[in-house]
Amino acid sequence: MNEYLKYYSKNNFLTRLKYLEINRLYELSPEKLLDKYNIEFLSLFRKAIQQSEFYKSFYKNHGINISDIKDLTDINKLPIIDRSCIKNDIENIFIGFNFLKIKGLTSGTSGSPLTLLRTPFDIAKEQAYIRHYREMHGFKSGQPLLSIRGFLGKNAKYEFYKKANILYLSSPNINQNTIEMYYDMILKFGPIAIEAFPSYLFKFVTELEKKGLSLNVPLSFTSSETLLSFQRVKIESFLKTIIYDWYGNAERSILLAQNSNMKYYPLPLYSINEFNDNNIVTTSLINNHFPLIRYKVEDRITVKSNDFLKNLITPDIENITGRASDNLELKDGSIVGCIDHAFKGVKNLEMAQVHQYNVNDPIEIKIVVDEAFKKSDEEQLKSNLIRMLGESTDLIFTYCKKEDLVFSENKKFRLIIKVKPE
């Protein structure tokens, strides 16, 4: 029953309606599409300032009235928000009925995830964009999909999701001892496409290559990390596949995807993006129950033009940086990426950093906690890490201050430190 609930929560009439709407958006002229952006933005702003307790207070404190914002070009009159100023006001941001709330968490790249709220309507919108994008490039929902993910941890090697026709492989278990088993399973399954983080897919291909095993999978969809050029070349060549990369965030406040020319572009009416030198200021248009208006994202996206309205629809994107992700290496030869997921659900944790200098040494977890942090919180974190890394992994927990963590010369934070500081 759980499998059916999971399936229909993402595949229902709401998803279908949004899919058809997205399809129509691609048929609009730039001028008509810009009108749509304007309408959606004004609707979102007015709903937020009138119905969200957070925005009522926030805008009042900044001297913003509803009459101050007349169209999309007034967006820069609104103050910027970030996770630090909203993390304690999550419930006050939400607009709608409590029984529809569904909690989610950001990836927590600082070791302290942000709680988010959404509804089934918002989830349906997100799924519609995913489905529409993949169908544009040749993959239809229900066709066999191979998914290489870390959520299974070390305790389960694979899982078959029959209703959606998805075979999940546990990325932390991909190594020289398991690759032939996975290879046989994949040959029988016959996937049309693979979805994976770039580092997971590169590791998978590398292990196949070592054993002289070849596969042909027409399509690959990558996300969540920077797709490096050497990774693309090797993966596409080895799997005889075409990679379509997807850039977004857990907050659902921005979405860029690659077209057939491998250029990133914004999916229509998903978000409003303001590209700055050191960050992106984003406004989500797909979750008006939890509005994020001018929400700062620390990644950097280089565009050729400074024209806000042009960049809204057809930005000429040159580079995306900030999503490079290190992995932890385990003694059995497997790798574990997206270790930030281990910090989800851990209360009273302000920051954390993972240090690994040698594969045979214990992994040190440096944590910065608040006064309410309890032993049970540490046990929760330890349990999460063991699920991802396995029982045999040696862990050391070190309590410290923020100043004791490692930052780069330009004060950027990295969750995983692989080179020992001098």
N, C-alpha and C positions, 0 to 999 in steps of 0.2 A: 504493500500500500504506500509506503514512504516513497518508493520509486515513482509511482504514478503521481503523487502529490508534487514531488520535485519537478516532474516533467510538465505537468499542467500549470504550475506556477510560472513557468517561463514560456509555455506554448499554449496560448488560449486566444479567445476572440479579441482581447485587448491588443495582444501582440500583432495579430493579423490586421487590425484597424490601423495601428501605427505603421506597420509595414507598407500598407497601401498609401498612407499619407507621405511617407518618405519617398516612395516611388514617384509621386506627383511633384515633389519638391525638385527632383532632378530635371523635370521638364520645364521649370520656370526660367524666365530670363533673369539676368543678374539684378535688374531693376525691380522686378516682381519679388524676387527672393529677399532683396534688401527691405522691401515693404513688410514682408513677413517677419523679418528680424525686429523691425521697429515695433510692430504690433505685439510680438511676444515679449520683448523687453519691457515695454510700458505696462503690460498686463502683470508681469512678474513683479516689477517695482511697486506698483500700486497695491498689489495683494500683500506684499511684504510689509510696507509701511502702515497698512491699515489693519492687518490681521496677525502679524508676528510680534510677540511681545519684545523680542530682542531688537528687531529693526525699528519698532516704534521708539524705543528708548535711545538706541544707537544713533538714529538719524536726528532725533530731537536734540541730542547732545552736540551734534555737529551742525546744528542750525539748518537742517534740510527739511523742507516742507514738500507735500505732494505736488504742489503747483510749480516747484522749481525744476522738475524734470518733465520736459515737453516732448522730447524725442530722443533717439538713440545717441545723437551727438552730445547730449548733456550727461552722458554716463560718467565722464571724468569729474563731474561735480560731486559724485558720491565718494565717500571715504573707502579706503581699501581695508579689507579684513584679512586675517590669517588665522592659522589654527590656534595660536596663543590667545587670541582675543575671543574666540568662540568656544573653546573646549569646555568651559564651565557654564555655557548657556545653551547647550544642545537642545534641551527640552523647550526652552523659550523661543528657539528659532522655528520649531516645527509648527505647521499650520494644518489642522485637520482633526479627524477623529482618532482617539488614542488606540482603538481596537485595530486600526489599520497600520499602526507603527511596526516597522521591521528594522531591527538594529543591525548595523554593519560596522566594520572597523576599517580604517586605513591601514596601509602596510606597515606603518610605524618605523620608518627608516631612521628615526632617532632613538628607536627602542621604546617609544611611548606612543602607541596608536591612538588615533582620534576616533571617537564614537560618532557614527552617522545615523540618520534616520531616513527611511524611505517607505513607500507603500507599494502594494502589488501593482498599482498603476505605473509607478516609476520604474519598477523592475521590468514590466512589459515593454516600456519604451526602449530601455537599454537593449533588451533581447531583440527587439525589432531592428535596431540599427546593426547589431551583430549579424543577424540573419540576412538582412538586405545586402550588407557589404560582402558577405561570403558568397551569396548567390550571384552577385555581379561578376564575381571572378570564378564561377564554375562549380561551386559546392552548394548542394541543396541539403537543407535540414532533413535528417533521417538517413542520409548516406553514411557508410561506415567511416567513423572519425577516430583517429588515434590521438589520445591526449596524454602528454607527458607532463605530470604534475607532481608537486611535492606534498600535497595534502594527505596522501596515504601514509607518509612517514616510512620508517624502516620496518614496521611490523607487517605490512601487507605489500606483496610484490605487484599485484594488479587487481583490477576490479572491472567487471563488465556491466555497463549500464544498458540493459537490453532495450528498454522503452525508447531511448534516444539513439541507440545503436552506437555507443561510444565505448571504446576500450581504453581504460585508464592504466597507464604504467606508472609505477612509483619511481620518480627520478632519483631519490637517494639510494635506490637499489640497483641502479644501472652500473655494472662493472664487468670485468672480464669473466667472472664466474656466472653471471646471469644472462649475458647478452645472447647466447645461443638459444636459451629458453624463450626469451622475448622475441627473437627472430622467428622461431617456429610459430609462435602465437600470431605474429603479425602476418606471416604468409597465409595462414588459414583465415584470418580476419579480412584481409584485402582492403585496407583503408584507401579512400579516395583522397583524404587530407590528413595532415598532422597539425595539432595546435600545441605550442610549447614556448617556454622562455628560450631565447637564443642560446644561452649557455647550456641548458639541458639538451637541446637538439644537437648542438655541436658535440657535446660529450657522447651522446647516443651514436652519432655518425662515426666518431673517432673509434669507439669500441667495435662497431661493425667492421670498420676498415681493418683493424688489427687482426680480426678473425677471417678476413677475406669474404665477408658476407655482403651481398648486394641487395638493395631494395629499390623499387620504383614507386614513388608516391607523388602523384601529379601536383598537389597543392600543399603549401605549408603556411600556417598563420602564426606569426610570432608576436609577442607583446611583453610589456612590463620591464624590459631591460633594453639598453642600447644594442641594436643589431650592428655588429662590427663588420666591416667590408670583408675581412678574411673569413669570417664565419659564413657570410652569405655565399661566397665563392665555393667554399668547400661543401656546404650543405646542398646547394643547388646542383652542383656537379655530381656529387655522390648519389643523391636520391633521385636525380633527374626530375627535380621539382622546381616550382616557382614560389618564392617566398613573398608574402604580402605582410608587411609589418604594420603594427597598430600601436599608436601612442595615446595613452589616456591615463587617468588616475582613479583611485578608489572613491574619491569624492564625486566622480562623474561630472566634473566641472570643465573638462576639456576633452576633445577627441580629434585626433588627426590620424589619417590612414593613408597608406600608399595606393596610388592608382596603377594602371598597367604600365606607366612609364617610370615607376618607382619614385614618383614625387609625392611628398606628403601634402594632403589637403584636408580642410575641415569638413566633416560630414554635415550636410545642411541642417540648420536650425537645432543643432545639438548644443552649441555654446557660443558665447561671445568672447573673443580672445584679443587681449591687448599685449603685443609683443614689446617688451622692454629689453634694455641691454643686459640686465642681470636676473630677470625673472619674467614670468608671465602673469598677467592679471586676468582671471577667468570669471565668467558668469554662466552658470549652468542654466539651460533652458528646458531640461527634461525632468527636473524635480522641483515643481513649484510648491510641494509640501514641505520641503526643507531647502529654502532658497539660499544659494551661495552667490551673492552679488559682489562682484569685484574681489574675488578670493585669490590671494597671492599664492602662486606655485613657484618654488625655488629653482626649477629647471630653467634652462636658457634655450630659446629658439631664435635662430638668426634668420631674419627675412630681409629681402632686398629693399623693400619700400617702407616708408613710415606712414603711408596713407591708411588710416584706421579703417575706413569703409571698404577700401580695396582689400585689405588684409582680412577683413571679416569673411569674405566670400572666396577670393582667389589669391591668397598670399603666395608669394614666391619664396618658399622655405628652403634655405640653404643648409641648415644644420640644426640638430637637436642634441643637446648635451645635458647631463645630469642624471641619466638613468643607467650609467655603468654600474654593474653589480659584481662584487667579489663573491666567491664561493668558498665554502669550507671543504677541505679535503679529508676523507676518512681513510682509515688504515686498509680497508678492503679495496681501495682504488676508486670508490664512488665519490661523487661530489654532491654537496647540498647547497643550493642557492636560495634566495629569498628567505634567509634566516629570520628576517623581521617578523615573519608570521608567528614565531615562537613567543613573541611578546604580546600577542593579542590575548585579551582576557585577563591579563595580569594587572591587578589594581595597585594604585599608590606608587607607581614606577614613573619617575620623571625622565630619565635617560638611561641608555645602556649602550655598551660597546663590546664587541666580541674580538678577542685577540688570539690569533693562531700564527705561530712563527715556524713550526715544524709539524709535519703530519703525525709524528710519533709522540709529540708533547701533549699534555693536557690543554684543553681549550679554556681560556680564561674569560669569564663573563664579568665585566666591570659594570656595576649598577649604581645609579644615583636615585635615591628613594626619598619620599617625604616621611613625615613623622608617623603617619598611619600605616606604613608598610609593616607587614607581619610575617612571621615564619611561614604561614600558609601561603602567602603571596610568592615567597621564594620557592616553595614546594610546587606551586602551580607552574612557575617558570621552568623549574627543573624538569617537571613532567612533560611540558611542551617540547623542551629541547631533546629529551630522551626519545620521545616519539619520532622526532625528525631525524635524529642522529644515531639512535640505537643505544641499547643498554651498555654496550662495551666502550662507549665513548667516555673518556675521563673529562670531567668538568670541574672548574674551580670558580667559585663566586667571590668577587672582591667588591666590598662596599667602598665607595669613594665619593668625592665631590666632582662637580662638573669640570672644574679646572684640571682634574687629574686625567680626563679623557684626552684623546689625541685629535687635534684639528690640523688641517692643512695650513700653509702659509697665508692663504686668503680667507682663513677662518671657516672653511667648509668642513662639515662633519661627515665622516664615513662610519657606517655601522660595523664593518669588518676591517680590522687592521692586520695585514699580513707581514709587514716589515717592522722589525723591532725598532722602536724609537731610540735614537742615540742619547 
